[in-house]
Each structure stands twice: as C-alpha cells, then as structure tokens.
Amino acid sequence: MLLLDLTEDGIVVTDVERVLSPDHKSMLAYWRFRPNGQDRQIASSGAETKATLAKVTDYFDKHNVVYKLGESARDALSRQVQASRALQNATNAGEEIKAGLDPESAEPFLHFVRTELPRRLRSHQEKAATFMLSVANSANFSVPGSGKSSVVLAVFAWLRQLGECGSLFVVGPRSCFVPWQHEYEATLGVGPRVCTLAGIPREERVALYNPVTAEIADLYLCTYNTLLQDADHVVKLFRHSSNKVFFIVDEAHYVKRSDGAWAQSVLLAATAAVRRCVLTGTPFPHSYADAINLFNVSHPEVSPFPPDIADRIRVQSERQCHDDARRMLEPVIYPLYYRVRKKDLGLSEPKFLPPVSVSMNHIERRLYDTIVDRIRTLSESDAIRDAVTISKLRRGRLMRLRQVLSNSALLHTVIDEYDEDLLGHDRSVASLIANYKDTEVPGKVTVLLDLIADLRRSGEKVVVWSYFVDTLYLLQEHCLDQQWLAKVVCGRTPTSPDTTGDTRDKIIERFKDTGSGLDILIANPSACAESISLHRTCSHAVYYDLSYNCAEYLQSLDRIHRVGGSEHKVSFYHHLQYSDTFETEIFRNISEKATRMAEVLDVEFPYCYTDLPDIEEHTYKRLVQ
C-alpha cells in the first residue's frame, strides 16, 4: 500500500510495500517527484501542488494502485472537489442568465434591494447585482463610471442578512478608499466601521488583523503593497471563526501578471475568503493572457482554465496572435463575468468642444522651432544606431517636444535614459530656457485663465488636466495671482490621513463640496484619473496638454461623466493647443485612438487593444518627414 500526503514541502508518496512499478515511477517522475532522502519516499513540490495531487490520485485509481490518503491530502482533495462543484455551478448559472433565464434567487433579492436599501439601483445595476449573487466569485468588467461598487454593496448587504458574509475587505489603489466609504453609506444608509490598513506602522496593523484584540470592521481598506507585506496576517483574519469575509479586488488590472508579487499575495488571500469578486473596467490592458490571473484569483482552488488552454493563450498572446487567444479565452470566461457597456448607462451625450487654437509667444515659438529643427537633423544619423538606442532617443526627443508645448521652463529638467544634447551649444537658447519663467508667460496660460474666468462667472467648477507636475504648480500660481482658490493633485500630494494640512482625499472632497469655495482642481491624470468621481458638482474639464497614454486619457474623461449625475447633465471637454505645431497632430491622433479604444471596450466581450496604432511612433514619423 502507498501513503499519500501533503506536507509544507509538497506531496509525499511513501511506498511502504514497494508496489510502484517502473512505469508508475516514470509517470511520477514526469510530475517532478524526486527522492527526498527518506526511506521509500519520493516528493514533489511546486505552485500546482493541489492540481498535481488530483492527477496522482486519478492515475492511481485508473491503474488500480492501492493507496491511503493522509489527513492533509484528504482535506485538500475534499476542498478541491467542493471548489470544482462550485465552479461548475457558477458556470451553469452564468450561462443561464446570459441566455435570458432569471435565477430563482433573483426575486427575494430584488425585493430586498428595492425596499430595504435607501439607494435604488438602476436597471443595469440590478442586473449586474443579480448576476454577482447567482454566479458566486464572479468578475465585473463594467466600464468606469457604471457604479460597480454600489452593485457589490447591494450583494454584500443581502449576503450579510443571510449570515453568509460579515465583512467586506477591499484591496485596491489608495484612491479608492474614500469612494468606497461614501458608497457604503449611500447604498446601505449607515456609515461603516472602517479599518484602513495603509499609512500606519506595521506593528499597529498587525493588531488590527486580530479579532481578539480589535473589533471586526464592516469595511477593510487595503492597498496592494500593504497586502504584499501582510498577506499571512490577512489570511488569519479571513479564516477566523468569528468572521466571514467578502474579498473585493478593485482595479484588478494591477494584478494581471500571475508571477508578480502583488498577484501572489492577492491569490493567497483569495484562498481564505468565503466569497470573492474581481472588479475592473479594463480587464485585458495588454493581452488576453491578462485574464488568466484575474479568474484564478476569483477561483483560486480550481482554475477555470485547463492547463493546456492557459498555456496556449499565453503563447498566442506573446506571438501577438490576439484573435486566436481570444477564441480560446472567451468560452472559458464568458459565463463568469458581467459587463455593463457605456451605451447601457443612459448618460447624456458628452460635448467635445472644438479645440481652442492658441498662438505661441515669441520665446516659446523660437524654442519650439529650434527643437523641431534639431530633431530632424539628429534623426538623419539614427540609421547607424541599434534599435534600443533609437527607441530611447525618439522618446526623449518627443518628451522635449511635449515639454515646450506645455511650459518651456521644463526644458531644463532631466529626462530618464535620455542625455542627448538636443539644443546643441547655443548659449542664447540655453539662456532663454534658464530665464524663461521670469521673461514670458506661455500663451496657453493666458487663454486658460480667460476660459476659467468665463466658467467661474457662470458658477461652474472646472478640473484642469496637465501631464507635467511643474506645469500644474505653474497653473496654480497664476490662478492664485487672480485671487482664485485652486488646488493641485499629483504624485507629490500627500495621501496619508495623518498628514497635517491638505491631502489628496481632502482636496478632492473639498472640490466636490459646492459651498467650499474651491472651484478649480488642477490635476495629473496619472494620479487622479482612477477611482475618482467628480461628476456631481463638476461638468467642465480642460486639457491644457496631452500625452500619448490613451488609457489614462479615457479614464480622465470619465471623472465627470458617470452614473448618478450625468444622466441629465451634459459634460463639457475643452482642449487647448498651439497653432502651427505638432500639438494639433497629437490631439488628432489621441482623439482617433480614444474613439477606437472606446469602441473596442464598449462591447459585451471586451477586446484588448494592443493592436491600436502607436501614437508616439506615428507622431515621430510625421515630425521627421
């Protein structure tokens, strides 16, 4: 007889009576079983331990090999059987709902949502919530601004009433913390007992994970980095007998790589939760292989993907064969996710005003012309360089071009991995850059101030977007000169709640307050384009400059165009651009790509968009021609 068990080191097979034949040993060797130094024992370890255990037992059963399971192995197989059954039930439920059948659980749940919750869900949210309830451990890939958090909270309230959940544990970027607290109170009608697990010393956090020394919270808020540091403590919290945790992975595209440290910590926590949900509006930002880890998080005990299918999806994605990868992916995940498209939200049509054409002032025009001429001259010798060097040079040159189109004073700053002397040894040009801030105001600043003045006279708040931090503070300085209160949100803005003075969350909440006097928010899309809702009090966004990052651009558009305010209120978008410059080219390219990307994303099965045109490459080719 064989003894088969699980230890901390992996699977151990003890051949007590020497019943393993050479063929059996060969098969086990294929599964990476090796002698472990103990008499008559072989062992296998690795990330797929549970899956390997199932393969071994199936093989032994098929070949009539008598074996006995140790307690750990027996428990693991039992959990896997339960998880496989749960996955199949979820798949069946998802297929039925998407085929138009109403689940039996829908009627009492919807009665609860419509009569017991103070916030009424919209039609698309009720459908999403019914799907989430019926398809346990599902994913919600609805577009940004659709109200995914309200859907989760409605399901959580119902499950807690049934005694199936006690706490909601949200892991995501810090920017989602305040919105989750607001949505909790708005949806459930009562403020949550909140435990924020970020921005405090680790020793203090450890005590908060212990239900014996700390009260169990209604809502836990945790960053991905904190979860990475505290994963073992989070698992203990999830497994405590006094608690049942609904684990929410918000902005889940942060953990798309299965071999990433954040992804591993999320996967570890997911195994201990009683229920899981993955939320993101952009599930496949780079390839369809990104989906594999998302669904392994929602189903950590038994992956929805057979190993051969997962490997083939990864291979086809690496080869850029996206259509082939999509054909293999879609039937696996289609029953396990819900998606609300932008067209389903019933929002008013946003108004993109014609770009405001601005004439450059004398010095910035001279600097711009100098840079363009130098780029064209230097590009003539690129043919003798290697591809990596050429790529770095092109990115650096285009960054200098964007800097002069934003604020010529930026030209004195250092650019990572770019040390080319683009401006040559012209001392007069160097002097113009060094003294620019004291000698000239960029033409777009003057036009921006006039635009803000008009909006203020109409009683409107406005968010101004720029991609350069120094430009943000330059714009704030000019607003303050006009006696206008304006605040900046960027990577430098403090986030810790213990910070004295302004923090990112305080600034945003103050801006959203109609009586605060703060009517101008100046922000960087990379720091403020995700998990932020400004739509209830702000209908105007001004783009002072643009980058080539279309995903961030689309995210920033959604800050003022969302469910719960934009159904009957028009959102206005203003763009400033210098005439007779390549800024018109950048605007046209990113507008076209944004339109195509929005079309790609606004379908039932979201596409990845790696095959969309490279704006940087296109702009550079036009520049040097």
C-alpha positions, 0 to 999 in steps of 0.5 A, a space after each residue: 500500500 502507498 501513503 499519500 500526503 501533503 506536507 509544507 514541502 509538497 506531496 509525499 508518496 511513501 511506498 511502504 510495500 514497494 508496489 510502484 512499478 517502473 512505469 508508475 515511477 516514470 509517470 511520477 517522475 514526469 510530475 517532478 517527484 524526486 527522492 527526498 532522502 527518506 526511506 521509500 519516499 519520493 516528493 514533489 513540490 511546486 505552485 500546482 501542488 493541489 492540481 498535481 495531487 488530483 492527477 496522482 490520485 486519478 492515475 492511481 485509481 485508473 491503474 488500480 494502485 492501492 493507496 491511503 490518503 493522509 489527513 492533509 491530502 484528504 482535506 485538500 482533495 475534499 476542498 478541491 472537489 467542493 471548489 470544482 462543484 462550485 465552479 461548475 455551478 457558477 458556470 451553469 448559472 452564468 450561462 443561464 442568465 446570459 441566455 435570458 433565464 432569471 435565477 430563482 434567487 433573483 426575486 427575494 433579492 430584488 425585493 430586498 434591494 428595492 425596499 430595504 436599501 435607501 439607494 435604488 439601483 438602476 436597471 443595469 445595476 440590478 442586473 449586474 447585482 443579480 448576476 454577482 449573487 447567482 454566479 458566486 466569485 464572479 468578475 465585473 468588467 463594467 466600464 468606469 463610471 457604471 457604479 460597480 461598487 454600489 452593485 457589490 454593496 447591494 450583494 454584500 448587504 443581502 449576503 450579510 442578512 443571510 449570515 453568509 458574509 460579515 465583512 467586506 475587505 477591499 484591496 485596491 489603489 489608495 484612491 479608492 478608499 474614500 469612494 468606497 466609504 461614501 458608497 457604503 453609506 449611500 447604498 446601505 444608509 449607515 456609515 461603516 466601521 472602517 479599518 484602513 490598513 495603509 499609512 500606519 506602522 506595521 506593528 499597529 496593523 498587525 493588531 488590527 488583523 486580530 479579532 481578539 484584540 480589535 473589533 471586526 470592521 464592516 469595511 477593510 481598506 487595503 492597498 496592494 503593497 500593504 497586502 504584499 507585506 501582510 498577506 499571512 496576517 490577512 489570511 488569519 483574519 479571513 479564516 477566523 471563526 468569528 468572521 466571514 469575509 467578502 474579498 473585493 479586488 478593485 482595479 484588478 488590472 494591477 494584478 494581471 501578471 500571475 508571477 508578480 508579487 502583488 498577484 501572489 499575495 492577492 491569490 493567497 488571500 483569495 484562498 481564505 475568503 468565503 466569497 470573492 469578486 474581481 472588479 475592473 473596467 479594463 480587464 485585458 490592458 495588454 493581452 488576453 493572457 491578462 485574464 488568466 490571473 484575474 479568474 484564478 484569483 476569483 477561483 483560486 482552488 480550481 482554475 477555470 482554465 485547463 492547463 493546456 488552454 492557459 498555456 496556449 493563450 499565453 503563447 498566442 498572446 506573446 506571438 501577438 496572435 490576439 484573435 486566436 487567444 481570444 477564441 480560446 479565452 472567451 468560452 472559458 470566461 464568458 459565463 463568469 463575468 458581467 459587463 455593463 457597456 457605456 451605451 447601457 448607462 443612459 448618460 447624456 451625450 458628452 460635448 467635445 468642444 472644438 479645440 481652442 487654437 492658441 498662438 505661441 509667444 515669441 520665446 516659446 515659438 523660437 524654442 519650439 522651432 529650434 527643437 523641431 529643427 534639431 530633431 530632424 537633423 539628429 534623426 538623419 544619423 539614427 540609421 547607424 544606431 541599434 534599435 534600443 538606442 533609437 527607441 530611447 532617443 525618439 522618446 526623449 526627443 518627443 518628451 522635449 517636444 511635449 515639454 515646450 508645448 506645455 511650459 518651456 521652463 521644463 526644458 531644463 529638467 532631466 529626462 530618464 535614459 535620455 542625455 542627448 544634447 538636443 539644443 546643441 551649444 547655443 548659449 542664447 537658447 540655453 539662456 532663454 530656457 534658464 530665464 524663461 519663467 521670469 521673461 514670458 508667460 506661455 500663451 496657453 496660460 493666458 487663454 486658460 485663465 480667460 476660459 476659467 474666468 468665463 466658467 467661474 462667472 457662470 458658477 461652474 467648477 472646472 478640473 484642469 488636466 496637465 501631464 507635467 507636475 511643474 506645469 500644474 504648480 505653474 497653473 496654480 500660481 497664476 490662478 492664485 495671482 487672480 485671487 482664485 482658490 485652486 488646488 493641485 493633485 499629483 504624485 507629490 500630494 500627500 495621501 496619508 490621513 495623518 498628514 497635517 494640512 491638505 491631502 489628496 482625499 481632502 482636496 478632492 472632497 473639498 472640490 466636490 463640496 459646492 459651498 467650499 469655495 474651491 472651484 478649480 482642481 488642477 490635476 495629473 491624470 496619472 494620479 487622479 484619473 482612477 477611482 475618482 468621481 467628480 461628476 456631481 458638482 463638476 461638468 467642465 474639464 480642460 486639457 491644457 496638454 496631452 500625452 500619448 497614454 490613451 488609457 489614462 486619457 479615457 479614464 480622465 474623461 470619465 471623472 465627470 461623466 458617470 452614473 448618478 449625475 450625468 444622466 441629465 447633465 451634459 459634460 463639457 471637454 475643452 482642449 487647448 493647443 498651439 497653432 502651427 505645431 505638432 500639438 494639433 497632430 497629437 490631439 488628432 491622433 489621441 482623439 482617433 485612438 480614444 474613439 477606437 479604444 472606446 469602441 473596442 471596450 464598449 462591447 459585451 466581450 471586451 477586446 484588448 487593444 494592443 493592436 491600436 496604432 502607436 501614437 508616439 511612433 506615428 507622431 515621430 514619423 510625421 515630425 521627421 518627414 
